[in-house]
Amino acid sequence: MLVPNNHTRPLTTAEWYEEQVENTIAQLLRGGVLLSACVVIIGAVLYLGSSPMAHVSYRTFNGEPEQLKTVHGIVRWAFSGHSRGIMQLGLLLLIATPIARVIFSIFAFAIEGDRMYVTFTLIVLAVLLYSLFGSFLVA
């Protein structure tokens, strides 16, 4: 029977750096999700508080206002205090979280000097950005 060794060896510099990068990525993802959730909740509370007894008609479809169809419009509406803009800003923050993680990973791999992973991560970033903004390029 194998007994686990309770003696831990000191981490090498590379292992320490890798652990720090993993912890930073975890904090980045956790912080992004929590921030976006808080922003969406604040917007939802403001939205529900502004008209708590509003009757919703499901017979007609009312799309988003034109101001909420662009990132610039969403940010402008959110900072003007419009509850719908605040909720959509929270969703934009949620979308930006994995992109920030990929960008951080590019810098971490570059500091390590790992050109192959920098290249792969740049490809992942390009695919993410194309999936978000590619419709503007095709149109």
Contacts in CASP RR format, 6 or more apart in sequence:
PFRMAT RR
TARGET T0000
AUTHOR 0000-0000-0000
METHOD contacts of the structure
MODEL  1
MLVPNNHTRPLTTAEWYEEQVENTIAQLLRGGVLLSACVVIIGAVLYLGS
SPMAHVSYRTFNGEPEQLKTVHGIVRWAFSGHSRGIMQLGLLLLIATPIA
RVIFSIFAFAIEGDRMYVTFTLIVLAVLLYSLFGSFLVA
11 19 0 8 1.000
17 112 0 8 1.000
21 108 0 8 1.000
24 104 0 8 1.000
24 108 0 8 1.000
25 101 0 8 1.000
25 104 0 8 1.000
25 105 0 8 1.000
28 97 0 8 1.000
28 100 0 8 1.000
28 101 0 8 1.000
28 104 0 8 1.000
29 97 0 8 1.000
29 98 0 8 1.000
29 101 0 8 1.000
31 97 0 8 1.000
32 93 0 8 1.000
32 94 0 8 1.000
32 97 0 8 1.000
32 100 0 8 1.000
33 94 0 8 1.000
33 97 0 8 1.000
35 90 0 8 1.000
35 93 0 8 1.000
36 90 0 8 1.000
36 91 0 8 1.000
36 93 0 8 1.000
36 94 0 8 1.000
36 97 0 8 1.000
37 94 0 8 1.000
39 86 0 8 1.000
39 87 0 8 1.000
39 89 0 8 1.000
39 90 0 8 1.000
39 93 0 8 1.000
40 86 0 8 1.000
40 87 0 8 1.000
40 90 0 8 1.000
40 91 0 8 1.000
40 94 0 8 1.000
42 86 0 8 1.000
43 83 0 8 1.000
43 84 0 8 1.000
43 85 0 8 1.000
43 86 0 8 1.000
43 87 0 8 1.000
44 83 0 8 1.000
44 87 0 8 1.000
46 81 0 8 1.000
46 83 0 8 1.000
46 86 0 8 1.000
47 83 0 8 1.000
47 84 0 8 1.000
47 87 0 8 1.000
50 83 0 8 1.000
64 84 0 8 1.000
65 84 0 8 1.000
67 73 0 8 1.000
67 74 0 8 1.000
67 76 0 8 1.000
67 77 0 8 1.000
68 74 0 8 1.000
68 77 0 8 1.000
68 84 0 8 1.000
68 85 0 8 1.000
68 88 0 8 1.000
71 92 0 8 1.000
74 85 0 8 1.000
74 88 0 8 1.000
74 89 0 8 1.000
74 92 0 8 1.000
75 89 0 8 1.000
75 92 0 8 1.000
77 84 0 8 1.000
77 85 0 8 1.000
77 86 0 8 1.000
77 88 0 8 1.000
78 85 0 8 1.000
78 86 0 8 1.000
78 88 0 8 1.000
78 89 0 8 1.000
95 132 0 8 1.000
98 128 0 8 1.000
99 125 0 8 1.000
99 128 0 8 1.000
99 129 0 8 1.000
102 121 0 8 1.000
102 124 0 8 1.000
102 125 0 8 1.000
102 128 0 8 1.000
103 125 0 8 1.000
105 117 0 8 1.000
105 121 0 8 1.000
106 118 0 8 1.000
106 121 0 8 1.000
106 122 0 8 1.000
106 125 0 8 1.000
109 117 0 8 1.000
109 118 0 8 1.000
109 121 0 8 1.000
110 118 0 8 1.000
130 137 0 8 1.000
END
